């Protein structure tokens, strides 16, 4: 069993914000693969694909670790089988980066997960939201908060939708064939760009 957690903030207000691309990827997968209905728990909601669990935290971003701990406990799963999908303000819009472990990079959702797990040893897919179509990058904490909670414009959505499709393809490979096969597909994608 693998656990994939898409990070985001719950509620309609945040649905299409930059900070919610993790949720948008799971929405895409759920729609594409006609998954069963989403099941709600206290701190998270989830759906299953072939005995794998895809999770939306019901906590706000900076408390994502609470949802992750609950999921791992509820499904008796180790963090070795955890993969987190999140936005990354430091990556150019549309770029994808995969890591087996690492620091939080200033991302409050990752910071919360690392704190709760007491470890940085879990897989993640970072999705670039960092530069807008007009070349603006958030420079300070106030601007960053407004930036990540802002919505994509129509031009940016074209790039984001391509990124979501590629990420869904990578996750499907991960669920079916494992992390190394996903990395192989990622390498092929990088070479074709």
Backbone as JSON Lines, residues from 0, in Angstrom:
{"i":0,"aa":"X","n":[0.84,-1.19,0.0],"ca":[0.0,0.0,0.0],"c":[0.88,1.25,0.0]}
{"i":1,"aa":"X","n":[0.5,2.2,-0.85],"ca":[1.18,3.49,-0.89],"c":[0.19,4.56,-0.48]}
{"i":2,"aa":"X","n":[0.71,5.59,0.16],"ca":[-0.1,6.74,0.57],"c":[0.41,7.96,-0.18]}
{"i":3,"aa":"X","n":[-0.47,8.6,-0.94],"ca":[-0.13,9.85,-1.64],"c":[-0.96,10.96,-1.0]}
{"i":4,"aa":"X","n":[-0.28,11.99,-0.51],"ca":[-0.96,13.12,0.11],"c":[-0.77,14.35,-0.77]}
{"i":5,"aa":"X","n":[-1.86,14.91,-1.22],"ca":[-1.82,16.18,-1.96],"c":[-2.06,17.31,-0.99]}
{"i":6,"aa":"X","n":[-1.12,18.25,-0.92],"ca":[-1.27,19.34,0.05],"c":[-2.11,20.48,-0.51]}
{"i":7,"aa":"X","n":[-2.84,21.11,0.39],"ca":[-3.68,22.25,0.04],"c":[-4.45,22.7,1.26]}
{"i":8,"aa":"X","n":[-5.24,23.72,1.08],"ca":[-6.13,24.2,2.14],"c":[-7.55,23.78,1.82]}
{"i":9,"aa":"X","n":[-8.32,23.33,2.83],"ca":[-9.7,22.92,2.57],"c":[-10.61,24.12,2.34]}
{"i":10,"aa":"X","n":[-11.69,23.9,1.62],"ca":[-12.7,24.93,1.42],"c":[-12.7,25.51,0.02]}
{"i":11,"aa":"X","n":[-13.88,25.9,-0.43],"ca":[-14.06,26.46,-1.77],"c":[-13.21,27.71,-1.99]}
{"i":12,"aa":"X","n":[-13.04,28.5,-0.94],"ca":[-12.28,29.75,-1.03],"c":[-10.87,29.53,-1.58]}
{"i":13,"aa":"X","n":[-10.28,28.38,-1.26],"ca":[-8.9,28.1,-1.63],"c":[-8.76,27.16,-2.82]}
{"i":14,"aa":"X","n":[-9.86,26.65,-3.32],"ca":[-9.84,25.54,-4.27],"c":[-8.88,25.72,-5.44]}
{"i":15,"aa":"X","n":[-8.89,26.86,-6.1],"ca":[-8.04,27.04,-7.28],"c":[-6.86,27.97,-7.04]}
{"i":16,"aa":"X","n":[-6.39,28.02,-5.8],"ca":[-5.22,28.85,-5.5],"c":[-3.93,28.09,-5.8]}
{"i":17,"aa":"X","n":[-2.85,28.84,-5.91],"ca":[-1.54,28.24,-6.19],"c":[-1.15,27.22,-5.12]}
{"i":18,"aa":"X","n":[-1.5,27.52,-3.87],"ca":[-1.13,26.64,-2.75],"c":[-1.85,25.3,-2.82]}
{"i":19,"aa":"X","n":[-2.87,25.18,-3.66],"ca":[-3.69,23.97,-3.7],"c":[-3.41,23.07,-4.89]}
{"i":20,"aa":"X","n":[-2.27,23.21,-5.53],"ca":[-2.01,22.34,-6.69],"c":[-1.94,20.87,-6.29]}
{"i":21,"aa":"X","n":[-1.55,20.57,-5.07],"ca":[-1.56,19.18,-4.61],"c":[-2.97,18.6,-4.63]}
{"i":22,"aa":"X","n":[-3.95,19.38,-4.17],"ca":[-5.35,18.97,-4.23],"c":[-5.81,18.83,-5.68]}
{"i":23,"aa":"X","n":[-5.39,19.77,-6.53],"ca":[-5.83,19.74,-7.94],"c":[-5.34,18.49,-8.65]}
{"i":24,"aa":"X","n":[-4.13,18.03,-8.32],"ca":[-3.61,16.79,-8.91],"c":[-4.49,15.61,-8.5]}
{"i":25,"aa":"X","n":[-4.85,15.54,-7.22],"ca":[-5.7,14.43,-6.76],"c":[-7.09,14.51,-7.4]}
{"i":26,"aa":"X","n":[-7.62,15.72,-7.54],"ca":[-8.92,15.88,-8.22],"c":[-8.85,15.33,-9.64]}
{"i":27,"aa":"X","n":[-7.75,15.64,-10.33],"ca":[-7.56,15.19,-11.71],"c":[-7.5,13.66,-11.77]}
{"i":28,"aa":"X","n":[-6.73,13.07,-10.87],"ca":[-6.61,11.6,-10.84],"c":[-7.97,10.97,-10.53]}
{"i":29,"aa":"X","n":[-8.66,11.52,-9.55],"ca":[-9.97,10.98,-9.17],"c":[-10.93,11.01,-10.34]}
{"i":30,"aa":"X","n":[-10.91,12.1,-11.09],"ca":[-11.8,12.24,-12.25],"c":[-11.37,11.32,-13.4]}
{"i":31,"aa":"X","n":[-10.08,11.29,-13.71],"ca":[-9.56,10.5,-14.82],"c":[-9.78,9.0,-14.62]}
{"i":32,"aa":"X","n":[-9.56,8.55,-13.41],"ca":[-9.62,7.12,-13.15],"c":[-10.93,6.71,-12.51]}
{"i":33,"aa":"X","n":[-11.9,7.61,-12.54],"ca":[-13.26,7.33,-12.04],"c":[-13.23,6.56,-10.72]}
{"i":34,"aa":"X","n":[-12.51,7.12,-9.79],"ca":[-12.37,6.5,-8.48],"c":[-13.69,6.54,-7.72]}
{"i":35,"aa":"X","n":[-13.81,5.65,-6.73],"ca":[-15.02,5.69,-5.92],"c":[-15.11,7.03,-5.16]}
{"i":36,"aa":"X","n":[-16.21,7.2,-4.49],"ca":[-16.42,8.46,-3.78],"c":[-15.33,8.71,-2.74]}
{"i":37,"aa":"X","n":[-15.2,9.97,-2.39],"ca":[-14.22,10.37,-1.38],"c":[-14.81,10.11,0.0]}
{"i":38,"aa":"X","n":[-14.02,9.48,0.85],"ca":[-14.42,9.14,2.21],"c":[-13.84,10.18,3.16]}
{"i":39,"aa":"X","n":[-14.66,10.7,4.05],"ca":[-14.22,11.75,4.98],"c":[-13.91,11.18,6.35]}
{"i":40,"aa":"X","n":[-12.78,11.59,6.88],"ca":[-12.4,11.31,8.26],"c":[-12.2,12.66,8.96]}
{"i":41,"aa":"X","n":[-11.87,12.63,10.22],"ca":[-11.75,13.88,10.98],"c":[-10.72,14.84,10.37]}
{"i":42,"aa":"X","n":[-9.49,14.38,10.18],"ca":[-8.41,15.26,9.74],"c":[-8.03,15.1,8.27]}
{"i":43,"aa":"X","n":[-8.71,14.21,7.56],"ca":[-8.4,14.01,6.15],"c":[-9.57,13.35,5.43]}
{"i":44,"aa":"X","n":[-9.53,13.46,4.11],"ca":[-10.46,12.75,3.23],"c":[-9.61,11.94,2.27]}
{"i":45,"aa":"X","n":[-10.16,10.84,1.74],"ca":[-9.34,10.01,0.86],"c":[-10.2,9.24,-0.13]}
{"i":46,"aa":"X","n":[-9.51,8.73,-1.16],"ca":[-10.1,7.76,-2.07],"c":[-9.04,6.72,-2.35]}
{"i":47,"aa":"X","n":[-9.47,5.56,-2.83],"ca":[-8.55,4.45,-3.08],"c":[-8.45,4.15,-4.56]}
{"i":48,"aa":"X","n":[-7.24,3.77,-4.97],"ca":[-7.0,3.22,-6.3],"c":[-6.13,1.98,-6.1]}
{"i":49,"aa":"X","n":[-6.68,0.82,-6.41],"ca":[-5.93,-0.44,-6.3],"c":[-5.24,-0.59,-4.95]}
{"i":50,"aa":"X","n":[-5.96,-0.42,-3.87],"ca":[-5.43,-0.56,-2.51],"c":[-4.41,0.5,-2.12]}
{"i":51,"aa":"X","n":[-4.29,1.55,-2.9],"ca":[-3.46,2.7,-2.54],"c":[-4.39,3.82,-2.08]}
{"i":52,"aa":"X","n":[-3.9,4.64,-1.16],"ca":[-4.72,5.68,-0.54],"c":[-4.24,7.05,-1.02]}
{"i":53,"aa":"X","n":[-5.15,7.84,-1.57],"ca":[-4.84,9.2,-2.02],"c":[-5.59,10.16,-1.11]}
{"i":54,"aa":"X","n":[-4.86,11.09,-0.48],"ca":[-5.35,11.82,0.68],"c":[-5.35,13.34,0.47]}
{"i":55,"aa":"X","n":[-6.46,13.95,0.9],"ca":[-6.58,15.41,1.03],"c":[-6.6,15.72,2.54]}
{"i":56,"aa":"X","n":[-5.62,16.41,3.08],"ca":[-5.75,16.82,4.48],"c":[-6.94,17.76,4.66]}
{"i":57,"aa":"X","n":[-7.7,17.58,5.73],"ca":[-8.8,18.49,6.06],"c":[-8.33,19.6,6.99]}
{"i":58,"aa":"X","n":[-7.06,19.55,7.34],"ca":[-6.45,20.6,8.15],"c":[-5.95,21.69,7.22]}
{"i":59,"aa":"X","n":[-5.68,22.86,7.75],"ca":[-5.05,23.88,6.91],"c":[-3.59,23.51,6.7]}
{"i":60,"aa":"X","n":[-2.98,24.13,5.7],"ca":[-1.64,23.78,5.24],"c":[-0.64,23.62,6.39]}
{"i":61,"aa":"X","n":[-0.61,24.59,7.3],"ca":[0.42,24.56,8.34],"c":[0.18,23.49,9.41]}
{"i":62,"aa":"X","n":[-0.89,22.72,9.27],"ca":[-1.17,21.59,10.17],"c":[-1.25,20.27,9.4]}
{"i":63,"aa":"X","n":[-0.71,20.24,8.21],"ca":[-0.78,19.04,7.36],"c":[-0.2,17.8,8.02]}
{"i":64,"aa":"X","n":[0.8,17.99,8.86],"ca":[1.44,16.86,9.53],"c":[0.48,16.07,10.4]}
{"i":65,"aa":"X","n":[-0.49,16.74,10.99],"ca":[-1.49,16.06,11.83],"c":[-2.28,15.07,10.98]}
{"i":66,"aa":"X","n":[-2.71,15.5,9.81],"ca":[-3.45,14.62,8.9],"c":[-2.58,13.45,8.45]}
{"i":67,"aa":"X","n":[-1.32,13.73,8.12],"ca":[-0.42,12.68,7.65],"c":[-0.2,11.62,8.72]}
{"i":68,"aa":"X","n":[0.04,12.04,9.95],"ca":[0.21,11.08,11.05],"c":[-1.04,10.22,11.22]}
{"i":69,"aa":"X","n":[-2.21,10.85,11.17],"ca":[-3.47,10.11,11.31],"c":[-3.63,9.07,10.2]}
{"i":70,"aa":"X","n":[-3.33,9.44,8.97],"ca":[-3.45,8.51,7.83],"c":[-2.5,7.33,8.02]}
{"i":71,"aa":"X","n":[-1.25,7.62,8.33],"ca":[-0.28,6.53,8.49],"c":[-0.7,5.6,9.62]}
{"i":72,"aa":"X","n":[-1.2,6.15,10.72],"ca":[-1.68,5.32,11.84],"c":[-2.92,4.53,11.45]}
{"i":73,"aa":"X","n":[-3.9,5.19,10.84],"ca":[-5.16,4.53,10.49],"c":[-4.96,3.36,9.53]}
{"i":74,"aa":"X","n":[-3.99,3.48,8.63],"ca":[-3.76,2.43,7.63],"c":[-2.52,1.59,7.94]}
{"i":75,"aa":"X","n":[-1.98,1.75,9.15],"ca":[-0.8,1.0,9.58],"c":[0.28,0.99,8.51]}
{"i":76,"aa":"X","n":[0.62,2.17,8.05],"ca":[1.56,2.33,6.95],"c":[2.77,3.12,7.44]}
{"i":77,"aa":"X","n":[3.95,2.78,6.94],"ca":[5.15,3.51,7.34],"c":[5.39,4.7,6.42]}
{"i":78,"aa":"X","n":[6.2,5.63,6.88],"ca":[6.5,6.8,6.06],"c":[7.32,6.43,4.82]}
{"i":79,"aa":"X","n":[7.87,5.22,4.77],"ca":[8.57,4.76,3.56],"c":[7.61,4.66,2.38]}
{"i":80,"aa":"X","n":[6.33,4.5,2.67],"ca":[5.31,4.38,1.62],"c":[4.54,5.68,1.4]}
{"i":81,"aa":"X","n":[5.06,6.77,1.94],"ca":[4.41,8.08,1.85],"c":[5.04,8.91,0.73]}
{"i":82,"aa":"X","n":[4.19,9.53,-0.08],"ca":[4.64,10.5,-1.08],"c":[3.73,11.72,-0.97]}
{"i":83,"aa":"X","n":[4.34,12.9,-0.89],"ca":[3.6,14.15,-0.73],"c":[3.71,14.98,-2.01]}
{"i":84,"aa":"X","n":[2.59,15.5,-2.47],"ca":[2.54,16.37,-3.66],"c":[2.23,17.79,-3.19]}
{"i":85,"aa":"X","n":[3.09,18.74,-3.56],"ca":[2.95,20.1,-3.04],"c":[3.39,21.15,-4.03]}
{"i":86,"aa":"X","n":[2.97,22.37,-3.76],"ca":[3.42,23.52,-4.55],"c":[4.82,23.93,-4.1]}
{"i":87,"aa":"X","n":[5.57,24.56,-5.01],"ca":[6.9,25.07,-4.66],"c":[7.09,26.43,-5.31]}
{"i":88,"aa":"X","n":[7.15,27.44,-4.47],"ca":[7.3,28.82,-4.93],"c":[8.69,29.07,-5.53]}
{"i":89,"aa":"X","n":[9.65,28.2,-5.21],"ca":[11.02,28.37,-5.7],"c":[11.24,27.75,-7.08]}
{"i":90,"aa":"X","n":[10.27,27.02,-7.57],"ca":[10.35,26.44,-8.92],"c":[9.52,27.27,-9.88]}
{"i":91,"aa":"X","n":[10.03,27.41,-11.08],"ca":[9.31,28.14,-12.12],"c":[7.97,27.46,-12.41]}
{"i":92,"aa":"X","n":[6.97,28.25,-12.72],"ca":[5.64,27.74,-13.02],"c":[5.72,26.61,-14.06]}
{"i":93,"aa":"X","n":[5.15,25.46,-13.7],"ca":[5.1,24.32,-14.61],"c":[6.2,23.29,-14.4]}
{"i":94,"aa":"X","n":[7.26,23.66,-13.69],"ca":[8.35,22.7,-13.45],"c":[7.95,21.69,-12.38]}
{"i":95,"aa":"X","n":[8.51,20.49,-12.5],"ca":[8.24,19.41,-11.56],"c":[9.58,18.92,-11.03]}
{"i":96,"aa":"X","n":[9.65,18.67,-9.73],"ca":[10.87,18.12,-9.13],"c":[10.47,17.0,-8.17]}
{"i":97,"aa":"X","n":[11.18,15.88,-8.27],"ca":[10.92,14.73,-7.41],"c":[12.12,14.52,-6.49]}
{"i":98,"aa":"X","n":[11.85,14.28,-5.21],"ca":[12.9,14.02,-4.23],"c":[12.49,12.86,-3.33]}
{"i":99,"aa":"X","n":[13.49,12.11,-2.88],"ca":[13.22,11.02,-1.92],"c":[13.16,11.53,-0.49]}
{"i":100,"aa":"X","n":[13.77,12.68,-0.24],"ca":[13.77,13.27,1.09],"c":[14.26,14.71,0.95]}
{"i":101,"aa":"X","n":[14.36,15.42,2.07],"ca":[14.9,16.77,2.0],"c":[14.29,17.7,3.02]}
{"i":102,"aa":"X","n":[14.76,18.95,2.97],"ca":[14.3,19.98,3.89],"c":[12.93,20.51,3.48]}
{"i":103,"aa":"X","n":[12.37,21.39,4.3],"ca":[11.04,21.92,4.0],"c":[11.05,23.05,2.98]}
{"i":104,"aa":"X","n":[12.2,23.67,2.73],"ca":[12.29,24.74,1.74],"c":[11.37,25.92,2.04]}
{"i":105,"aa":"X","n":[11.03,26.11,3.32],"ca":[10.16,27.21,3.69],"c":[8.68,26.94,3.49]}
{"i":106,"aa":"X","n":[8.34,25.71,3.11],"ca":[6.94,25.35,2.88],"c":[6.32,24.88,4.2]}
{"i":107,"aa":"X","n":[5.29,25.59,4.67],"ca":[4.71,25.29,5.98],"c":[4.05,23.92,6.06]}
{"i":108,"aa":"X","n":[3.49,23.43,4.96],"ca":[2.92,22.09,4.96],"c":[3.99,21.03,5.18]}
{"i":109,"aa":"X","n":[5.1,21.16,4.45],"ca":[6.22,20.22,4.64],"c":[6.8,20.35,6.04]}
{"i":110,"aa":"X","n":[6.92,21.58,6.5],"ca":[7.46,21.82,7.85],"c":[6.63,21.07,8.89]}
{"i":111,"aa":"X","n":[5.32,21.12,8.76],"ca":[4.43,20.43,9.69],"c":[4.59,18.91,9.61]}
{"i":112,"aa":"X","n":[4.7,18.4,8.39],"ca":[4.87,16.95,8.22],"c":[6.19,16.49,8.82]}
{"i":113,"aa":"X","n":[7.26,17.22,8.53],"ca":[8.58,16.88,9.07],"c":[8.54,16.91,10.6]}
{"i":114,"aa":"X","n":[7.89,17.91,11.16],"ca":[7.77,18.03,12.62],"c":[7.02,16.83,13.21]}
{"i":115,"aa":"X","n":[5.89,16.48,12.62],"ca":[5.08,15.38,13.14],"c":[5.76,14.02,12.97]}
{"i":116,"aa":"X","n":[6.42,13.82,11.84],"ca":[7.11,12.54,11.59],"c":[8.45,12.47,12.32]}
{"i":117,"aa":"X","n":[8.97,13.64,12.71],"ca":[10.31,13.75,13.28],"c":[11.35,13.22,12.3]}
{"i":118,"aa":"X","n":[11.1,13.49,11.01],"ca":[11.98,12.98,9.96],"c":[11.72,13.73,8.66]}
{"i":119,"aa":"X","n":[12.78,13.87,7.87],"ca":[12.67,14.44,6.52],"c":[12.66,13.34,5.47]}
{"i":120,"aa":"X","n":[12.64,12.09,5.92],"ca":[12.77,10.93,5.03],"c":[11.41,10.47,4.51]}
{"i":121,"aa":"X","n":[10.9,11.2,3.55],"ca":[9.7,10.78,2.82],"c":[9.75,11.41,1.44]}
{"i":122,"aa":"X","n":[9.13,10.73,0.5],"ca":[9.16,11.15,-0.9],"c":[8.24,12.35,-1.12]}
{"i":123,"aa":"X","n":[8.62,13.17,-2.12],"ca":[7.76,14.3,-2.45],"c":[7.9,14.68,-3.91]}
{"i":124,"aa":"X","n":[6.82,15.21,-4.46],"ca":[6.82,15.81,-5.8],"c":[6.47,17.27,-5.6]}
{"i":125,"aa":"X","n":[7.42,18.12,-6.0],"ca":[7.23,19.57,-5.89],"c":[6.79,20.12,-7.24]}
{"i":126,"aa":"X","n":[5.74,20.94,-7.22],"ca":[5.17,21.49,-8.44],"c":[5.4,23.0,-8.47]}
{"i":127,"aa":"X","n":[6.06,23.46,-9.53],"ca":[6.45,24.86,-9.63],"c":[5.29,25.82,-9.81]}
{"i":128,"aa":"X","n":[5.21,26.78,-8.9],"ca":[4.23,27.87,-8.99],"c":[4.94,29.22,-8.9]}
{"i":129,"aa":"X","n":[6.27,29.22,-8.88],"ca":[7.07,30.36,-8.44],"c":[7.15,31.58,-9.3]}
{"i":130,"aa":"X","n":[6.87,31.47,-10.54],"ca":[6.98,32.65,-11.38],"c":[5.71,32.78,-12.2]}
{"i":131,"aa":"X","n":[5.11,33.94,-12.16],"ca":[3.87,34.14,-12.9],"c":[4.18,34.34,-14.37]}
{"i":132,"aa":"X","n":[3.14,34.36,-15.17],"ca":[3.31,34.53,-16.62],"c":[3.92,35.89,-16.95]}
{"i":133,"aa":"X","n":[3.8,36.86,-16.04],"ca":[4.41,38.16,-16.3],"c":[5.77,38.31,-15.63]}
{"i":134,"aa":"X","n":[6.34,37.19,-15.13],"ca":[7.7,37.19,-14.6],"c":[7.85,37.61,-13.16]}
{"i":135,"aa":"X","n":[6.75,37.79,-12.45],"ca":[6.82,38.24,-11.06],"c":[7.07,37.05,-10.13]}
{"i":136,"aa":"X","n":[8.01,37.23,-9.21],"ca":[8.27,36.23,-8.18],"c":[8.06,36.91,-6.83]}
{"i":137,"aa":"X","n":[7.36,36.24,-5.92],"ca":[7.11,36.81,-4.59],"c":[8.44,37.01,-3.87]}
{"i":138,"aa":"X","n":[8.62,38.18,-3.26],"ca":[9.91,38.53,-2.67],"c":[9.94,38.52,-1.15]}
{"i":139,"aa":"X","n":[8.86,38.79,-0.49],"ca":[8.88,38.77,0.97],"c":[7.68,38.0,1.5]}
{"i":140,"aa":"X","n":[7.66,37.8,2.8],"ca":[6.67,36.9,3.4],"c":[5.23,37.37,3.16]}
{"i":141,"aa":"X","n":[4.99,38.67,3.22],"ca":[3.63,39.17,2.97],"c":[3.24,38.9,1.54]}
{"i":142,"aa":"X","n":[4.14,39.22,0.62],"ca":[3.86,38.97,-0.79],"c":[3.7,37.47,-1.05]}
{"i":143,"aa":"X","n":[4.53,36.65,-0.4],"ca":[4.44,35.2,-0.61],"c":[3.08,34.68,-0.19]}
{"i":144,"aa":"X","n":[2.59,35.13,0.97],"ca":[1.28,34.66,1.44],"c":[0.2,35.04,0.43]}
{"i":145,"aa":"X","n":[0.21,36.28,0.0],"ca":[-0.78,36.72,-0.99],"c":[-0.6,35.97,-2.3]}
{"i":146,"aa":"X","n":[0.64,35.7,-2.66],"ca":[0.94,35.02,-3.92],"c":[0.41,33.59,-3.9]}
{"i":147,"aa":"X","n":[0.77,32.81,-2.87],"ca":[0.36,31.4,-2.84],"c":[-1.15,31.24,-2.65]}
{"i":148,"aa":"X","n":[-1.78,32.23,-2.03],"ca":[-3.23,32.16,-1.86],"c":[-3.98,32.82,-3.02]}
{"i":149,"aa":"X","n":[-3.22,33.31,-4.0],"ca":[-3.83,33.88,-5.2],"c":[-4.19,32.79,-6.19]}
{"i":150,"aa":"X","n":[-5.01,33.16,-7.15],"ca":[-5.46,32.2,-8.17],"c":[-4.67,32.4,-9.45]}
{"i":151,"aa":"X","n":[-4.57,31.33,-10.23],"ca":[-3.89,31.38,-11.51],"c":[-4.73,32.15,-12.52]}
{"i":152,"aa":"X","n":[-4.05,32.92,-13.39],"ca":[-4.79,33.55,-14.49],"c":[-4.94,32.53,-15.62]}
{"i":153,"aa":"X","n":[-5.67,32.88,-16.66],"ca":[-5.98,31.93,-17.74],"c":[-4.72,31.41,-18.43]}
{"i":154,"aa":"X","n":[-3.76,32.28,-18.66],"ca":[-2.51,31.87,-19.31],"c":[-1.74,30.89,-18.43]}
{"i":155,"aa":"X","n":[-1.67,31.19,-17.14],"ca":[-0.98,30.3,-16.19],"c":[-1.69,28.96,-16.07]}
{"i":156,"aa":"X","n":[-3.02,28.97,-16.13],"ca":[-3.78,27.73,-16.01],"c":[-3.44,26.73,-17.11]}
{"i":157,"aa":"X","n":[-3.12,27.22,-18.3],"ca":[-2.7,26.33,-19.39],"c":[-1.45,25.56,-18.98]}
{"i":158,"aa":"X","n":[-0.48,26.26,-18.4],"ca":[0.77,25.64,-17.94],"c":[0.48,24.7,-16.77]}
{"i":159,"aa":"X","n":[-0.33,25.15,-15.84],"ca":[-0.67,24.35,-14.66],"c":[-1.38,23.07,-15.05]}
{"i":160,"aa":"X","n":[-2.31,23.15,-15.98],"ca":[-3.03,21.95,-16.41],"c":[-2.1,20.93,-17.05]}
{"i":161,"aa":"X","n":[-1.12,21.38,-17.82],"ca":[-0.11,20.46,-18.37],"c":[0.69,19.82,-17.25]}
{"i":162,"aa":"X","n":[1.1,20.63,-16.26],"ca":[1.88,20.13,-15.13],"c":[1.06,19.11,-14.33]}
{"i":163,"aa":"X","n":[-0.21,19.38,-14.13],"ca":[-1.08,18.45,-13.4],"c":[-1.2,17.13,-14.15]}
{"i":164,"aa":"X","n":[-1.37,17.19,-15.46],"ca":[-1.46,15.97,-16.27],"c":[-0.19,15.14,-16.19]}
{"i":165,"aa":"X","n":[0.96,15.79,-16.28],"ca":[2.24,15.07,-16.17],"c":[2.42,14.47,-14.78]}
{"i":166,"aa":"X","n":[2.04,15.23,-13.76],"ca":[2.16,14.74,-12.39],"c":[1.25,13.54,-12.17]}
{"i":167,"aa":"X","n":[0.05,13.58,-12.7],"ca":[-0.87,12.44,-12.59],"c":[-0.27,11.21,-13.26]}
{"i":168,"aa":"X","n":[0.35,11.41,-14.41],"ca":[1.0,10.29,-15.11],"c":[2.14,9.72,-14.26]}
{"i":169,"aa":"X","n":[2.92,10.59,-13.63],"ca":[4.0,10.13,-12.75],"c":[3.45,9.37,-11.55]}
{"i":170,"aa":"X","n":[2.39,9.88,-10.96],"ca":[1.8,9.21,-9.8],"c":[1.2,7.86,-10.18]}
{"i":171,"aa":"X","n":[0.59,7.8,-11.34],"ca":[0.03,6.53,-11.79],"c":[1.15,5.49,-11.92]}
{"i":172,"aa":"X","n":[2.29,5.91,-12.47],"ca":[3.45,5.02,-12.59],"c":[3.93,4.59,-11.2]}
{"i":173,"aa":"X","n":[3.96,5.52,-10.27],"ca":[4.37,5.23,-8.9],"c":[3.44,4.2,-8.26]}
{"i":174,"aa":"X","n":[2.14,4.41,-8.4],"ca":[1.19,3.49,-7.79],"c":[1.25,2.1,-8.39]}
{"i":175,"aa":"X","n":[1.49,2.01,-9.68],"ca":[1.52,0.72,-10.37],"c":[2.88,0.02,-10.27]}
{"i":176,"aa":"X","n":[3.97,0.81,-10.35],"ca":[5.29,0.2,-10.54],"c":[6.35,0.61,-9.53]}
{"i":177,"aa":"X","n":[6.08,1.59,-8.69],"ca":[7.03,1.99,-7.66],"c":[7.81,3.26,-7.97]}
{"i":178,"aa":"X","n":[8.59,3.67,-6.98],"ca":[9.3,4.95,-7.04],"c":[10.35,4.99,-8.15]}
{"i":179,"aa":"X","n":[11.12,3.93,-8.29],"ca":[12.18,3.93,-9.3],"c":[11.62,4.03,-10.72]}
{"i":180,"aa":"X","n":[10.54,3.33,-10.98],"ca":[9.91,3.43,-12.31],"c":[9.35,4.83,-12.55]}
{"i":181,"aa":"X","n":[8.84,5.44,-11.49],"ca":[8.37,6.82,-11.62],"c":[9.55,7.74,-11.96]}
{"i":182,"aa":"X","n":[10.69,7.53,-11.3],"ca":[11.89,8.34,-11.6],"c":[12.34,8.14,-13.04]}
{"i":183,"aa":"X","n":[12.27,6.92,-13.53],"ca":[12.64,6.65,-14.93],"c":[11.73,7.43,-15.88]}
{"i":184,"aa":"X","n":[10.43,7.42,-15.62],"ca":[9.49,8.18,-16.44],"c":[9.78,9.67,-16.34]}
{"i":185,"aa":"X","n":[10.07,10.14,-15.15],"ca":[10.4,11.56,-14.92],"c":[11.62,11.96,-15.74]}
{"i":186,"aa":"X","n":[12.64,11.1,-15.76],"ca":[13.85,11.38,-16.55],"c":[13.52,11.49,-18.03]}
{"i":187,"aa":"X","n":[12.67,10.6,-18.52],"ca":[12.25,10.67,-19.93],"c":[11.5,11.96,-20.21]}
{"i":188,"aa":"X","n":[10.64,12.36,-19.29],"ca":[9.9,13.61,-19.45],"c":[10.85,14.81,-19.49]}
{"i":189,"aa":"X","n":[11.87,14.78,-18.63],"ca":[12.82,15.89,-18.57],"c":[13.61,16.0,-19.87]}
{"i":190,"aa":"X","n":[13.96,14.86,-20.45],"ca":[14.74,14.85,-21.69],"c":[13.92,15.35,-22.88]}
{"i":191,"aa":"X","n":[12.61,15.15,-22.81],"ca":[11.76,15.53,-23.94],"c":[11.36,17.01,-23.91]}
{"i":192,"aa":"X","n":[11.74,17.72,-22.85],"ca":[11.37,19.14,-22.73],"c":[12.33,20.0,-23.52]}
